[in-house]
Amino acid sequence: MELQALPFQQPLDGISPKTIEIHHDKLYAGYVAKKQEIQTALNPLEHGGDLTSANQTYSALRALKDGETFAVNGVYLHEYYFDVLGGDGKPQGELANALTEQFGSMENFISYMSACGMAARGWAVLAWDTKEKALRVYTGDAHNQGGVWGCLPIIVLDVYEHAYFIDTGSDRKTYIANFWKNLNWKAANALFLQATKQA
Ligand SMILES: [Fe+2]
């Protein structure tokens, strides 16, 4: 597991370099390190180690497995988030067409996903639902809560306060508007094409 470099040039519009620096270099990097640390601890258990103490109330294995999903999703969600930043915010491609068709207009989709970001405590995720074969916005209050298996993330919006508090204080609505201003629709479209092909 390698730390992914920031995939865009700074500065963004309305999201400061300071915010991005803390978000990427400290928080995201911290999840990458914890993911590695947990996997190192799991390695012997995956290869014939002593598993007899496994217990759902408390056990070392339970603590590792709980930390594992938090750290791994912490890595992946942040990578998806950074991957769709650094663009000009102008909807384009098959994804834009599919969203317009499914939600009636691009405006409807952006309003809906923005509101989902206001209603969540951690994440709003536009995903391709491989079971329904449809675009869905799901929300999570923690990295390892609210995710739906079988769904492939396309546009991931981080709504934790660390994503905006330095720039807009408690005004999350303005941060979400800034997120859309910087959206890289080309990158999001590539994820959509990949997801629908896989599906
Ligand atoms: Fe974050």
py3Dmol code that shows the C-alpha trace and the ligand (Angstrom):
import py3Dmol

protein = """\
ATOM      1  CA  MET A   1       0.000   0.000   0.000  1.00  0.00           C
ATOM      2  CA  GLU A   2       1.633   3.149  -1.243  1.00  0.00           C
ATOM      3  CA  LEU A   3       0.750   6.672  -0.252  1.00  0.00           C
ATOM      4  CA  GLN A   4      -0.926   8.264  -3.279  1.00  0.00           C
ATOM      5  CA  ALA A   5       0.465  11.674  -4.251  1.00  0.00           C
ATOM      6  CA  LEU A   6      -1.978  14.535  -4.523  1.00  0.00           C
ATOM      7  CA  PRO A   7      -3.396  14.114  -8.066  1.00  0.00           C
ATOM      8  CA  PHE A   8      -3.965  17.826  -8.793  1.00  0.00           C
ATOM      9  CA  GLN A   9      -2.228  21.204  -8.795  1.00  0.00           C
ATOM     10  CA  GLN A  10      -3.010  23.730  -6.099  1.00  0.00           C
ATOM     11  CA  PRO A  11      -4.565  26.105  -5.293  1.00  0.00           C
ATOM     12  CA  LEU A  12      -8.173  25.002  -5.543  1.00  0.00           C
ATOM     13  CA  ASP A  13     -11.009  27.502  -5.601  1.00  0.00           C
ATOM     14  CA  GLY A  14     -12.155  28.095  -2.000  1.00  0.00           C
ATOM     15  CA  ILE A  15     -10.363  25.102  -0.461  1.00  0.00           C
ATOM     16  CA  SER A  16      -7.024  26.362   0.831  1.00  0.00           C
ATOM     17  CA  PRO A  17      -3.604  24.727   0.402  1.00  0.00           C
ATOM     18  CA  LYS A  18      -3.399  24.602   4.220  1.00  0.00           C
ATOM     19  CA  THR A  19      -6.589  22.526   4.393  1.00  0.00           C
ATOM     20  CA  ILE A  20      -5.412  20.204   1.622  1.00  0.00           C
ATOM     21  CA  GLU A  21      -1.954  19.881   3.188  1.00  0.00           C
ATOM     22  CA  ILE A  22      -3.363  18.801   6.567  1.00  0.00           C
ATOM     23  CA  HIS A  23      -5.993  16.624   4.911  1.00  0.00           C
ATOM     24  CA  HIS A  24      -3.607  14.796   2.589  1.00  0.00           C
ATOM     25  CA  ASP A  25      -0.216  14.871   4.326  1.00  0.00           C
ATOM     26  CA  LYS A  26      -1.394  14.290   7.904  1.00  0.00           C
ATOM     27  CA  LEU A  27      -4.856  12.698   7.981  1.00  0.00           C
ATOM     28  CA  TYR A  28      -4.831  10.593   4.805  1.00  0.00           C
ATOM     29  CA  ALA A  29      -1.168   9.628   5.366  1.00  0.00           C
ATOM     30  CA  GLY A  30      -2.096   8.602   8.903  1.00  0.00           C
ATOM     31  CA  TYR A  31      -4.715   6.155   7.589  1.00  0.00           C
ATOM     32  CA  VAL A  32      -2.202   4.665   5.150  1.00  0.00           C
ATOM     33  CA  ALA A  33       0.253   4.102   8.040  1.00  0.00           C
ATOM     34  CA  LYS A  34      -2.436   2.559  10.271  1.00  0.00           C
ATOM     35  CA  LYS A  35      -3.609   0.293   7.451  1.00  0.00           C
ATOM     36  CA  GLN A  36      -0.049  -1.005   7.130  1.00  0.00           C
ATOM     37  CA  GLU A  37       0.347  -1.384  10.891  1.00  0.00           C
ATOM     38  CA  ILE A  38      -2.882  -3.382  11.170  1.00  0.00           C
ATOM     39  CA  GLN A  39      -2.000  -5.615   8.227  1.00  0.00           C
ATOM     40  CA  THR A  40       1.377  -6.333   9.823  1.00  0.00           C
ATOM     41  CA  ALA A  41      -0.428  -7.427  12.997  1.00  0.00           C
ATOM     42  CA  LEU A  42      -2.909  -9.545  10.987  1.00  0.00           C
ATOM     43  CA  ASN A  43      -0.254 -11.314   8.908  1.00  0.00           C
ATOM     44  CA  PRO A  44       0.704 -13.925  11.546  1.00  0.00           C
ATOM     45  CA  LEU A  45      -2.980 -14.542  12.348  1.00  0.00           C
ATOM     46  CA  GLU A  46      -3.687 -15.159   8.655  1.00  0.00           C
ATOM     47  CA  HIS A  47      -0.907 -17.734   8.591  1.00  0.00           C
ATOM     48  CA  GLY A  48      -1.669 -20.238  11.321  1.00  0.00           C
ATOM     49  CA  GLY A  49      -1.381 -17.974  14.390  1.00  0.00           C
ATOM     50  CA  ASP A  50      -3.342 -18.442  17.643  1.00  0.00           C
ATOM     51  CA  LEU A  51      -6.989 -17.499  16.977  1.00  0.00           C
ATOM     52  CA  THR A  52      -8.529 -19.070  20.086  1.00  0.00           C
ATOM     53  CA  SER A  53      -9.248 -15.770  21.887  1.00  0.00           C
ATOM     54  CA  ALA A  54     -11.520 -14.407  19.116  1.00  0.00           C
ATOM     55  CA  ASN A  55     -14.560 -12.893  20.848  1.00  0.00           C
ATOM     56  CA  GLN A  56     -17.283 -10.449  19.772  1.00  0.00           C
ATOM     57  CA  THR A  57     -17.374  -8.498  23.065  1.00  0.00           C
ATOM     58  CA  TYR A  58     -13.667  -7.875  23.203  1.00  0.00           C
ATOM     59  CA  SER A  59     -10.663  -9.592  21.745  1.00  0.00           C
ATOM     60  CA  ALA A  60      -7.443  -8.524  20.102  1.00  0.00           C
ATOM     61  CA  LEU A  61      -8.750  -9.852  16.787  1.00  0.00           C
ATOM     62  CA  ARG A  62     -11.983  -7.868  17.133  1.00  0.00           C
ATOM     63  CA  ALA A  63     -10.013  -4.658  17.790  1.00  0.00           C
ATOM     64  CA  LEU A  64      -7.841  -5.316  14.748  1.00  0.00           C
ATOM     65  CA  LYS A  65     -10.797  -6.119  12.464  1.00  0.00           C
ATOM     66  CA  ASP A  66     -12.694  -3.022  13.617  1.00  0.00           C
ATOM     67  CA  GLY A  67      -9.628  -0.835  13.085  1.00  0.00           C
ATOM     68  CA  GLU A  68      -8.978  -2.487   9.742  1.00  0.00           C
ATOM     69  CA  THR A  69     -12.246  -1.428   8.088  1.00  0.00           C
ATOM     70  CA  PHE A  70     -11.899   2.075   9.561  1.00  0.00           C
ATOM     71  CA  ALA A  71      -8.347   2.487   8.274  1.00  0.00           C
ATOM     72  CA  VAL A  72      -8.829   0.823   4.862  1.00  0.00           C
ATOM     73  CA  ASN A  73     -11.983   2.800   4.112  1.00  0.00           C
ATOM     74  CA  GLY A  74     -10.210   5.901   5.458  1.00  0.00           C
ATOM     75  CA  VAL A  75      -7.538   5.373   2.806  1.00  0.00           C
ATOM     76  CA  TYR A  76      -9.846   4.481  -0.081  1.00  0.00           C
ATOM     77  CA  LEU A  77     -12.489   7.158   0.543  1.00  0.00           C
ATOM     78  CA  HIS A  78      -9.832   9.878   0.752  1.00  0.00           C
ATOM     79  CA  GLU A  79      -8.178   8.666  -2.452  1.00  0.00           C
ATOM     80  CA  TYR A  80     -11.520   8.796  -4.274  1.00  0.00           C
ATOM     81  CA  TYR A  81     -12.127  12.274  -2.821  1.00  0.00           C
ATOM     82  CA  PHE A  82      -8.769  13.691  -3.939  1.00  0.00           C
ATOM     83  CA  ASP A  83      -9.120  11.969  -7.334  1.00  0.00           C
ATOM     84  CA  VAL A  84     -12.143  14.068  -8.301  1.00  0.00           C
ATOM     85  CA  LEU A  85     -10.766  17.446  -7.179  1.00  0.00           C
ATOM     86  CA  GLY A  86      -8.705  19.872  -9.269  1.00  0.00           C
ATOM     87  CA  GLY A  87     -11.126  20.237 -12.174  1.00  0.00           C
ATOM     88  CA  ASP A  88     -13.122  23.121 -13.600  1.00  0.00           C
ATOM     89  CA  GLY A  89     -16.495  22.037 -12.238  1.00  0.00           C
ATOM     90  CA  LYS A  90     -18.089  21.786 -15.682  1.00  0.00           C
ATOM     91  CA  PRO A  91     -20.145  18.579 -16.022  1.00  0.00           C
ATOM     92  CA  GLN A  92     -19.190  16.497 -19.041  1.00  0.00           C
ATOM     93  CA  GLY A  93     -19.236  13.037 -20.524  1.00  0.00           C
ATOM     94  CA  GLU A  94     -21.450   9.979 -20.148  1.00  0.00           C
ATOM     95  CA  LEU A  95     -21.680  10.478 -16.372  1.00  0.00           C
ATOM     96  CA  ALA A  96     -23.209  13.947 -16.758  1.00  0.00           C
ATOM     97  CA  ASN A  97     -25.720  12.536 -19.262  1.00  0.00           C
ATOM     98  CA  ALA A  98     -26.607   9.604 -16.995  1.00  0.00           C
ATOM     99  CA  LEU A  99     -27.084  11.889 -13.972  1.00  0.00           C
ATOM    100  CA  THR A 100     -29.263  14.276 -15.977  1.00  0.00           C
ATOM    101  CA  GLU A 101     -31.373  11.372 -17.169  1.00  0.00           C
ATOM    102  CA  GLN A 102     -31.714   9.764 -13.737  1.00  0.00           C
ATOM    103  CA  PHE A 103     -32.324  12.907 -11.654  1.00  0.00           C
ATOM    104  CA  GLY A 104     -34.179  14.968 -14.259  1.00  0.00           C
ATOM    105  CA  SER A 105     -31.446  17.628 -14.411  1.00  0.00           C
ATOM    106  CA  MET A 106     -27.863  18.193 -13.299  1.00  0.00           C
ATOM    107  CA  GLU A 107     -29.154  20.845 -10.914  1.00  0.00           C
ATOM    108  CA  ASN A 108     -31.416  18.266  -9.236  1.00  0.00           C
ATOM    109  CA  PHE A 109     -28.522  15.881  -8.776  1.00  0.00           C
ATOM    110  CA  ILE A 110     -26.168  18.523  -7.339  1.00  0.00           C
ATOM    111  CA  SER A 111     -28.869  19.807  -4.974  1.00  0.00           C
ATOM    112  CA  TYR A 112     -29.653  16.264  -3.838  1.00  0.00           C
ATOM    113  CA  MET A 113     -26.060  15.163  -3.274  1.00  0.00           C
ATOM    114  CA  SER A 114     -25.252  18.486  -1.553  1.00  0.00           C
ATOM    115  CA  ALA A 115     -28.179  17.940   0.828  1.00  0.00           C
ATOM    116  CA  CYS A 116     -26.983  14.379   1.457  1.00  0.00           C
ATOM    117  CA  GLY A 117     -23.631  15.961   2.414  1.00  0.00           C
ATOM    118  CA  MET A 118     -25.475  18.205   4.888  1.00  0.00           C
ATOM    119  CA  ALA A 119     -27.328  15.184   6.301  1.00  0.00           C
ATOM    120  CA  ALA A 120     -24.228  12.992   6.766  1.00  0.00           C
ATOM    121  CA  ARG A 121     -21.581  13.191   9.473  1.00  0.00           C
ATOM    122  CA  GLY A 122     -18.724  11.910   7.334  1.00  0.00           C
ATOM    123  CA  TRP A 123     -19.310  11.098   3.711  1.00  0.00           C
ATOM    124  CA  ALA A 124     -21.693  11.436   0.775  1.00  0.00           C
ATOM    125  CA  VAL A 125     -20.843   9.065  -2.046  1.00  0.00           C
ATOM    126  CA  LEU A 126     -22.239   8.900  -5.553  1.00  0.00           C
ATOM    127  CA  ALA A 127     -21.761   5.268  -6.485  1.00  0.00           C
ATOM    128  CA  TRP A 128     -22.629   2.857  -9.231  1.00  0.00           C
ATOM    129  CA  ASP A 129     -24.796   0.238  -7.561  1.00  0.00           C
ATOM    130  CA  THR A 130     -23.822  -2.983  -9.314  1.00  0.00           C
ATOM    131  CA  LYS A 131     -26.940  -4.802  -8.035  1.00  0.00           C
ATOM    132  CA  GLU A 132     -29.447  -2.161  -9.102  1.00  0.00           C
ATOM    133  CA  LYS A 133     -27.390  -1.040 -12.081  1.00  0.00           C
ATOM    134  CA  ALA A 134     -28.144   2.556 -11.132  1.00  0.00           C
ATOM    135  CA  LEU A 135     -26.426   5.636  -9.740  1.00  0.00           C
ATOM    136  CA  ARG A 136     -27.131   6.089  -6.028  1.00  0.00           C
ATOM    137  CA  VAL A 137     -25.974   8.544  -3.383  1.00  0.00           C
ATOM    138  CA  TYR A 138     -25.185   6.786  -0.110  1.00  0.00           C
ATOM    139  CA  THR A 139     -23.993   8.442   3.109  1.00  0.00           C
ATOM    140  CA  GLY A 140     -21.753   7.430   5.990  1.00  0.00           C
ATOM    141  CA  ASP A 141     -21.202   8.795   9.494  1.00  0.00           C
ATOM    142  CA  ALA A 142     -17.803   7.095   9.770  1.00  0.00           C
ATOM    143  CA  HIS A 143     -15.394   5.478   7.343  1.00  0.00           C
ATOM    144  CA  ASN A 144     -16.739   2.051   8.266  1.00  0.00           C
ATOM    145  CA  GLN A 145     -20.415   2.921   8.598  1.00  0.00           C
ATOM    146  CA  GLY A 146     -22.986   3.462   5.879  1.00  0.00           C
ATOM    147  CA  GLY A 147     -21.052   1.950   2.989  1.00  0.00           C
ATOM    148  CA  VAL A 148     -22.956  -0.462   0.763  1.00  0.00           C
ATOM    149  CA  TRP A 149     -21.067  -3.449  -0.551  1.00  0.00           C
ATOM    150  CA  GLY A 150     -21.413  -4.019  -4.258  1.00  0.00           C
ATOM    151  CA  CYS A 151     -21.233  -0.290  -4.974  1.00  0.00           C
ATOM    152  CA  LEU A 152     -18.367   1.409  -6.784  1.00  0.00           C
ATOM    153  CA  PRO A 153     -17.591   4.990  -5.708  1.00  0.00           C
ATOM    154  CA  ILE A 154     -17.582   7.674  -8.421  1.00  0.00           C
ATOM    155  CA  ILE A 155     -17.867  11.047  -6.663  1.00  0.00           C
ATOM    156  CA  VAL A 156     -16.821  10.987  -3.014  1.00  0.00           C
ATOM    157  CA  LEU A 157     -17.521  14.074  -0.888  1.00  0.00           C
ATOM    158  CA  ASP A 158     -15.796  14.367   2.500  1.00  0.00           C
ATOM    159  CA  VAL A 159     -17.966  16.369   4.902  1.00  0.00           C
ATOM    160  CA  TYR A 160     -15.916  15.979   8.058  1.00  0.00           C
ATOM    161  CA  GLU A 161     -15.109  19.383   9.579  1.00  0.00           C
ATOM    162  CA  HIS A 162     -11.403  18.887   8.871  1.00  0.00           C
ATOM    163  CA  ALA A 163     -12.247  19.208   5.152  1.00  0.00           C
ATOM    164  CA  TYR A 164     -13.404  22.841   5.503  1.00  0.00           C
ATOM    165  CA  PHE A 165     -13.276  24.342   8.998  1.00  0.00           C
ATOM    166  CA  ILE A 166     -10.098  26.367   8.365  1.00  0.00           C
ATOM    167  CA  ASP A 167     -11.650  27.886   5.222  1.00  0.00           C
ATOM    168  CA  THR A 168     -15.345  28.388   5.952  1.00  0.00           C
ATOM    169  CA  GLY A 169     -15.687  27.750   9.698  1.00  0.00           C
ATOM    170  CA  SER A 170     -18.922  25.930  10.449  1.00  0.00           C
ATOM    171  CA  ASP A 171     -20.380  26.878   7.040  1.00  0.00           C
ATOM    172  CA  ARG A 172     -20.461  23.473   5.405  1.00  0.00           C
ATOM    173  CA  LYS A 173     -22.873  24.613   2.714  1.00  0.00           C
ATOM    174  CA  THR A 174     -20.283  26.977   1.200  1.00  0.00           C
ATOM    175  CA  TYR A 175     -17.629  24.253   1.373  1.00  0.00           C
ATOM    176  CA  ILE A 176     -19.908  21.872  -0.525  1.00  0.00           C
ATOM    177  CA  ALA A 177     -20.522  24.556  -3.163  1.00  0.00           C
ATOM    178  CA  ASN A 178     -16.719  24.957  -3.418  1.00  0.00           C
ATOM    179  CA  PHE A 179     -16.356  21.193  -3.817  1.00  0.00           C
ATOM    180  CA  TRP A 180     -18.564  21.283  -6.936  1.00  0.00           C
ATOM    181  CA  LYS A 181     -16.601  24.290  -8.294  1.00  0.00           C
ATOM    182  CA  ASN A 182     -13.432  22.184  -8.231  1.00  0.00           C
ATOM    183  CA  LEU A 183     -14.920  18.925  -9.424  1.00  0.00           C
ATOM    184  CA  ASN A 184     -12.898  17.097 -12.039  1.00  0.00           C
ATOM    185  CA  TRP A 185     -15.719  15.711 -14.177  1.00  0.00           C
ATOM    186  CA  LYS A 186     -13.273  14.072 -16.534  1.00  0.00           C
ATOM    187  CA  ALA A 187     -11.862  11.967 -13.687  1.00  0.00           C
ATOM    188  CA  ALA A 188     -15.360  11.220 -12.363  1.00  0.00           C
ATOM    189  CA  ASN A 189     -16.490  10.201 -15.849  1.00  0.00           C
ATOM    190  CA  ALA A 190     -13.539   7.806 -16.158  1.00  0.00           C
ATOM    191  CA  LEU A 191     -14.597   6.157 -12.871  1.00  0.00           C
ATOM    192  CA  PHE A 192     -18.187   5.913 -14.142  1.00  0.00           C
ATOM    193  CA  LEU A 193     -17.111   4.256 -17.397  1.00  0.00           C
ATOM    194  CA  GLN A 194     -14.867   1.847 -15.515  1.00  0.00           C
ATOM    195  CA  ALA A 195     -17.615   1.021 -12.985  1.00  0.00           C
ATOM    196  CA  THR A 196     -20.343   0.425 -15.538  1.00  0.00           C
ATOM    197  CA  LYS A 197     -18.008  -1.706 -17.641  1.00  0.00           C
ATOM    198  CA  GLN A 198     -17.092  -3.802 -14.608  1.00  0.00           C
ATOM    199  CA  ALA A 199     -20.738  -4.079 -13.676  1.00  0.00           C
TER     200      ALA A 199
END
"""
ligand_1 = """\
1
LIG
Fe -11.173 13.597 5.411
"""
view = py3Dmol.view(width=600, height=400)
view.addModel(protein, "pdb")
view.setStyle({"model": 0}, {"cartoon": {"style": "trace"}})
view.addModel(ligand_1, "xyz")
view.setStyle({"model": 1}, {"stick": {}})
view.zoomTo()
view.show()
